Amino acid sequence: MPNRDERPGASVVPNNLWVTRCPIPAASGIACAKGWMAEAFVRDGIAIKRVLEQGLNLVESDPENQARHLFREGGNIQALAARALGAATRVIGLTWIDERQAIMVRPDTPLLHPAGLKGLRFALPGYARSRGESIARGMALHGIKSALALGGLTLDDVQLTEIPAPPVERASVEGMRRLWLGLEWLAAGRVDAVYVKGAAGAEAAQRLGLDIGIDLDAYPSRLARVNNGTPRPIIVHQHMIDHHPELVERFLEQSLRAADWAANNPVELKSILSGETLAGVEGVDAAYRNNFHRALHPDLSDDRVEMLKIQANFLWLHGFLESPVDVDGWICGGPLNAVLKRRAQCAPPVRPPL
């Protein structure tokens, strides 16, 4: 049994690795659900423990120790906010999954195009305990701004109606419903339009009988969809990269394995995602389309990094970050490059056609 030492700076093998994620489709979450992540680490006596997020803080009795051994695949607002506060995290992968971003309206609203959004009352969730934890507000504001830009409009062209902030709480079915409180205001006629994204948002809109006014996924430019989950960073503490790079690579290997599996098993994947996203299968069907199951592989392409910079700049401009984030300095491509190189070397040779 290898020596164990949980002190900061120790290079020996940790007892536990923590994996956390938002309620979203994530290759690491699928690898955990399939049992592959646990199997990959148990041979070294390492337990994989999943923890649901609670604000910018962790919930372990020793949060500093947990943070040093934590992998997170989730929305970028909290990740960027923590980095802006000095968290020693690094981005080891980025994913991009289009997940039903739309402006919802009531069924009696005339057919809309982006320029027709002018003058509407949009729901804007209030601030949470801190600006960096104000995920609902950040998502809504960027989604509204993107939809308006498609019609040559700005935020000054609409009325932003403040609604109560959803509580910062652990992810739960009830918590996800409260995240989209604006939909209830829309159904009641208190606002004219609401930005939503993801399976829980799609499910809540369906339940209230609301319609899609502007489908942001229908526009070819990804700029219309840069937001909290697009792109989505995979982060780990610098401690793991410095002292346990082989474990970081192993985590990425299992994530890529899960992404490979998902690409070929869309039916079984939807069942897993129903649990992962805290939504029903109908919500998953509504939110995740267009062969999304083939797009779970993380990379660090220039395109995805540039989109993360756009999101970081938006959050800084609108006051969600305590300081600007140097995205290039946040990226650490070594672990993923090492894994991809090994996978390429192990790939079976391509046989020429007869």
Disulfide bonds with the S-S distance in Angstrom:
none
